[in-house]
Amino acid sequence: MLTREFTVKRIQALRPRLEEMVAAQLNGMEQAGPPTDLMKQFASPIASLAIWELLGVPREERTEFQLRSEIMLDTSLPAERRMENYHETLSYIGTLIPKHRENPGDGILGTLVREHGNAISDQELIGAGCFLLVGGHEASANALGLGTLLLLQHPDQLAAIRENKGDVLRTGVEEILRYQALIHTATPRWATRDLTLSGQVIKEGDMIVPSLSSANHDEGFLKDASVFNVKRAVSRHLAFGHGIHQCLGQQLARAVLGIAFPALLNRFPSLRLAIPECDIRYRTQGFVGGVETLPVAW
């Protein structure tokens, strides 16, 4: 039911709106002046706005939703507060369903109602909305944060993205996704028989936890995999998983990153870290990796 909403064609139609969102957020950053936390002032809002636009969240209600999104990303908060916020978000999405039942909008929730009617329950619509909000926001926000940090750590690669010659923006986005580790492990599996994999004996019943970040840095998969090179053409990687469980929102993530990175770097040519690199705090809890904050200046 959801796949068609995330096709390349559907996301391309959303690009003008995404570009407006990015420009508006950069305007706010410029007016406020440095230093600023890039996660709070750019990465998180852009990720939220993109998924809200797809879902069909009314624009006048997005300020409150933004606060909820920031709580989702704040792993320093007690687990009880984050869980409370999660249930409040579910309740809020629940208030949108009757509105879409009565007058289906152009967003995903409205489209599901219009095309599937009573074949999809209110509870399923709430679940789909929350799944997309949490998954889409957290992954895109952290990809923007970690990706910016990665570029600041490699000035030559940052310059290539800013110049945007040839196909470097497309290859650069794929390389950023491959090189950084957003989601470290895939779903655990259990061996159904004895086997030997790369010299490692695995017994029937053993649990196996695939390492996506290790796979993306495997020299057997990619030559010089430990080198960050935005000009390399990466034919495949596991940043979005693989097979039937491949990430539903991968085309949206690619579009957001492809628009946000050059816009940010061109607006602030002297963008730099506002704290020593050793003081950056990384997210060590939760399913998606990233940075807690990313103080920058220009």
C-alpha positions in Angstrom: 0.0 0.0 0.0 2.8 2.4 0.8 5.4 1.6 -1.8 4.0 3.8 -4.6 4.2 6.8 -2.3 7.9 6.5 -2.2 8.7 6.0 -5.9 11.3 8.1 -7.6 8.5 9.9 -9.6 6.6 10.7 -6.4 9.6 12.0 -4.6 10.7 14.1 -7.6 7.3 15.8 -7.6 8.1 16.7 -4.0 11.5 18.3 -4.7 10.3 21.9 -5.2 8.7 21.8 -1.8 11.8 20.2 -0.2 13.9 22.9 -1.7 11.6 25.6 -0.2 11.9 24.0 3.2 15.7 23.8 3.1 16.0 27.4 2.0 13.6 28.6 4.7 15.5 26.7 7.4 18.8 28.2 6.1 17.3 31.7 6.2 16.5 31.2 9.9 20.0 30.0 10.6 21.5 32.9 8.9 19.3 35.4 10.7 20.0 33.9 14.1 23.8 33.9 13.4 26.5 31.5 14.6 27.2 29.4 16.5 24.3 27.1 16.2 23.4 23.4 16.8 23.0 22.0 13.3 21.0 19.1 14.5 18.4 21.2 16.2 18.3 24.1 13.7 18.7 22.3 10.4 18.9 18.5 10.3 16.0 17.6 12.6 13.5 20.3 11.2 14.3 19.3 7.6 13.8 15.6 8.3 10.5 16.4 10.1 9.2 18.7 7.5 9.8 16.2 4.7 8.0 13.4 6.3 5.1 15.7 7.5 4.7 16.9 3.9 4.4 13.3 2.7 2.0 12.3 5.6 -0.3 15.3 5.1 0.2 16.9 8.6 -1.5 20.3 8.6 1.1 23.1 8.5 -0.4 25.0 11.4 0.2 22.0 13.7 3.8 21.3 12.8 5.4 23.4 15.6 4.1 21.1 18.3 5.1 18.1 16.1 8.6 19.5 15.8 9.0 19.5 19.6 7.9 15.8 19.7 10.4 15.0 17.0 13.2 16.6 19.0 12.3 14.5 22.0 12.5 11.4 19.8 16.1 12.2 19.0 17.1 13.2 22.5 18.6 10.0 24.0 19.6 11.9 27.2 16.0 12.0 28.3 14.7 9.2 30.6 13.2 6.2 28.7 9.8 6.9 30.4 9.7 10.5 29.0 10.5 9.2 25.5 7.9 6.5 25.7 5.3 9.0 27.0 6.2 11.2 24.0 5.8 8.2 21.6 2.3 7.5 22.9 1.4 11.2 22.7 2.5 11.1 19.1 0.3 8.0 18.4 -2.6 9.9 20.0 -2.0 12.9 17.8 -1.9 10.9 14.6 -5.1 9.3 15.7 -6.8 12.8 15.7 -5.8 13.2 12.0 -7.5 10.0 10.9 -11.1 11.2 11.1 -10.2 14.3 9.2 -8.7 12.2 6.4 -11.7 9.9 6.5 -14.0 12.8 5.9 -11.8 14.7 3.5 -8.8 12.7 2.2 -5.9 15.0 1.5 -3.0 14.5 -1.0 -0.6 13.1 1.7 0.0 9.4 2.4 -2.8 9.1 5.0 -5.3 10.7 2.7 -4.2 8.5 -0.2 -4.5 5.3 1.8 -8.0 6.3 2.9 -9.0 7.3 -0.6 -7.7 4.1 -2.3 -8.3 1.5 0.3 -11.2 2.9 2.4 -12.4 0.5 5.1 -10.0 -2.2 3.9 -7.5 -0.4 6.2 -8.4 0.2 9.8 -7.9 3.4 11.8 -5.3 1.5 14.0 -3.4 0.5 10.8 -3.4 4.1 9.6 -2.1 5.3 13.0 0.6 2.6 13.0 1.7 3.4 9.4 1.8 7.1 10.2 3.9 6.6 13.4 6.2 4.1 11.6 6.9 6.6 8.9 7.3 9.5 11.2 9.7 7.8 13.6 11.7 5.9 11.0 11.8 8.7 8.4 12.6 11.5 10.8 15.3 9.8 12.9 17.2 8.3 10.0 17.1 11.4 7.8 18.0 13.8 10.6 21.0 11.7 11.7 22.2 11.1 8.1 22.2 14.9 7.7 24.1 15.4 10.9 26.7 12.7 10.5 27.0 13.5 6.8 27.8 17.1 7.5 30.4 16.1 10.1 32.0 13.7 7.7 32.3 16.4 5.1 33.8 18.9 7.6 36.3 16.2 8.5 37.3 15.8 4.8 37.6 19.4 3.3 38.6 18.1 -0.1 35.4 16.0 -0.3 33.3 18.9 1.0 34.7 21.1 -1.8 33.8 18.5 -4.4 30.2 18.4 -3.1 30.0 22.2 -3.1 31.3 22.5 -6.7 28.8 19.7 -7.8 30.5 19.0 -11.1 29.2 16.1 -13.2 27.6 13.3 -11.2 29.4 14.0 -7.9 26.3 14.9 -5.9 24.6 11.6 -6.7 27.8 9.6 -6.0 28.6 11.7 -3.0 25.2 11.0 -1.3 25.7 7.3 -1.9 29.2 7.4 -0.5 28.1 9.3 2.6 25.4 6.7 3.2 27.9 3.8 2.7 30.7 5.3 4.7 28.9 6.4 7.8 27.2 4.0 10.1 23.6 5.0 10.8 22.2 1.5 11.5 25.0 -0.9 12.6 23.2 -4.2 12.6 20.5 -6.0 10.7 17.7 -8.2 12.3 19.2 -11.2 14.1 19.0 -14.5 12.3 19.3 -18.1 13.4 21.2 -20.8 11.5 18.9 -23.6 10.3 21.9 -25.9 9.7 25.6 -26.2 10.4 27.7 -24.1 8.0 31.1 -22.5 7.6 31.1 -18.8 6.5 34.5 -17.2 5.7 36.2 -19.8 7.8 33.9 -19.3 10.8 32.0 -22.4 11.9 28.3 -21.7 12.7 26.2 -24.4 14.3 22.5 -25.0 13.7 20.6 -22.8 16.1 23.4 -20.2 16.5 22.2 -16.6 16.4 23.8 -14.5 13.7 23.8 -10.6 13.8 24.8 -9.2 10.5 27.0 -6.0 10.7 25.9 -3.6 8.0 28.7 -1.1 8.7 31.3 -3.9 8.5 29.8 -5.1 5.2 29.9 -1.6 3.7 33.6 -1.4 4.6 34.5 -4.8 3.4 37.6 -4.7 1.0 36.2 -7.8 -0.7 33.1 -5.7 -1.6 34.8 -2.4 -2.5 38.5 -1.5 -3.1 39.8 1.0 -0.7 36.6 0.8 1.3 38.1 2.6 4.3 38.7 5.7 2.2 35.9 8.3 1.9 35.6 9.4 -1.7 32.5 11.2 -2.9 33.5 10.7 -6.6 33.5 7.0 -6.5 30.5 5.2 -8.1 29.2 2.8 -5.4 27.1 0.3 -7.3 25.5 -1.1 -4.2 25.7 -0.8 -0.4 23.7 -1.9 2.7 22.8 1.5 4.1 19.1 0.8 3.2 19.2 -2.9 3.9 18.6 -5.5 1.2 15.9 -7.5 -0.4 12.2 -7.4 0.6 13.1 -5.5 3.8 15.0 -2.7 2.0 14.1 0.7 3.4 10.8 2.0 2.1 11.9 5.7 2.3 15.3 5.4 0.6 14.3 7.7 -2.3 13.1 10.4 0.1 16.3 10.1 2.1 18.4 10.5 -1.1 16.4 13.5 -2.2 16.6 15.2 1.2 20.4 14.7 1.4 20.9 15.7 -2.3 19.1 19.0 -1.7 20.3 19.8 1.8 24.1 19.3 1.5 24.9 21.6 -1.4 22.4 24.2 -0.2 24.0 24.2 3.3 27.6 24.3 2.0 26.9 27.1 -0.6 25.0 29.2 1.9 27.8 29.0 4.4 31.1 28.5 2.5 33.1 28.9 5.8 31.1 26.3 7.7 33.1 24.7 10.5 32.8 23.0 13.8 32.3 25.4 16.7 33.8 22.9 19.2 36.9 20.6 19.2 36.1 17.4 17.3 37.0 15.4 20.4 34.1 17.0 22.3 31.4 15.8 19.9 29.0 13.5 21.7 27.7 10.5 19.7 24.5 8.7 20.1 25.2 5.4 21.7 21.7 4.4 22.6 18.8 3.6 20.2 18.5 1.9 16.9 19.9 4.7 14.7 23.3 6.2 15.3 24.3 9.8 15.0 25.5 12.8 17.0 23.7 14.3 20.0 24.5 17.8 18.9 26.6 19.4 16.2 27.7 22.9 17.1 28.8 24.8 14.0 29.9 28.3 13.0 30.7 30.2 9.8 
